[in-house]
């Protein structure tokens, strides 16, 4: 079962937080590579090959890769949204504030 987590960071820390998340996922990638090489070795050592264990490890690797793909996509979505937000801040015109005299004239009318 998937559970959605959410938390808040300061705006100026957002990109660093995404970098931290991706760095952690990099460690998972390294472990997947180690496990992948073990899978290959298990095929090459056919004298003690266990097909059930092999299938379980393949399934685990596929789930890890799918989870990794999902997390990396989320990181991309967060950075895209942050970029759009930053661009929007630059494009939003400053609302004009009526002069006090103009406001008083409107009230008097």
C-alpha positions, 0 to 999 in steps of 0.5 A: 500500500502506498501512503502519501507523505508531505512536509514543508521546507522554506522556499530557499531550501527547496532545491537543496531538499530535492538534491538531498532526496536525489542523493539518497536515491543515488545510494539506492541505485548503487545497491540495485547495481550490486544486487543486479550483479549478484543476479547475473552471478547466480545465473553464471553459477548454474550448479547451485542456481535457485530459480525461486530465489532468482524470480524473487530477486528479479521481482524485488529489483523491478519494484525498487526500480519502479519506486525509484522512477516514481521518486525521480518523477516527483522530484522533477515535478517539484522542480518544475512547479518551483520554476513556474512559481519563480517565473510567475513572481517575475511576471505578476504586475504590481497592483496599482494602489489608488492615491489617497486623494482619488479615494477621497474624491470617490467617497465624496461623490 
